[in-house]
Amino acid sequence: MKEQTIFELIHSMDQVTNNLIIQWNKMFKESLGISHILVLSHLNKNGKSRPSDIARALELTPPSLTHLSEKLVQKELATRLVDDGDRRINYLAITDKGIDMLNKAHNEGQTLRRDLFEKLTEEERQHLLSIYEKLNNFI
């Protein structure tokens, strides 16, 4: 494959992703961004976590995570916990309200993606699925 073609492919994939994020931000009326949802998703999947571990996993800077977590705690979507054995260690945990918000965000994201992929024919969707499965096997 020619270098220019690979660049065009990567650029097109990035454009689709960026446009999906922009559309999701427009339709999700909760004054939260995708990064907030990624933090909630991490907490939901991994349980209570140290902020430094969350930042590392999501490739965020510690100050960025502090800013995100402040808003999540303020909105009661997450809570701060102190380690019983060492009070210097803090954790962030998702709340029931946070789980509800995460589910809402996922549902709206699924609707957005379904509406997009319904614009493709069944054959095009099958080709795309095959390509993504193949790429995932390489990663």
Secondary structure, 3 states (H helix, E strand, C coil): CCHHHHHHHHHHHHHHHHHHHHHHHHHCCCCCCHHHHHHHHHHHHHCCECHHHHHHHHCCCHHHHHHHHHHHHHCCCEEEEECCCCCCCEEEEECHHHHHHHHHHHHHHHHHHHHHHCCCCHHHHHHHHHHHHHHHHHC
